[in-house]
């Protein structure tokens, strides 16, 4: 007898496998973060997360512009949203007073924000050109991604991909238990 749609949805809602050790634990242990690291996480986390999302948006818009060769892409609300988010993250980084231990991370984030801004400028400038060539802008997006990736810190919970709610996160716990 075929399974109903509800059964499929019930199975899809499961995050962990049945034999995952995380299911048996009431809560994941709190990370060991010092006061300086906690202050750094609070100061740096917001622009880090914003840049991480913004890089994905900019890359998607550039790929869409490059592959479609249509100027109407600039009329999409996503372009205005990306520009506004870029302004916000740039302002946040400008006002940031991060602890000394995070100066390198903050500098990487500022550089990444400049690159993303240049990508958005290139996208907007493509409206005046006959053919869209986003290859340089896509290279800049890749460079911005690397800068944000280099600013990542597992200890501070700043990772490019968040696996905290997935079963993929269980593998490190299993390895620690061994």
Secondary structure, DSSP 8 states (H G I E B T S, - for coil): ----HHHHHHHHT--S-TT-HHHHSSS-------HHHHHHHHHHHHHHHHHHHHHHHHHHHHHHHHHH--GGGGGSHHHHHHHHHHHHHHHHHHH----GGGHHHHHHHHHHHHHHHHHHHHHHHGGGSSS---HHHHHHHHHHHHHHHHT-BTTTTB-SS--TTSGGGHHHHHHHH-
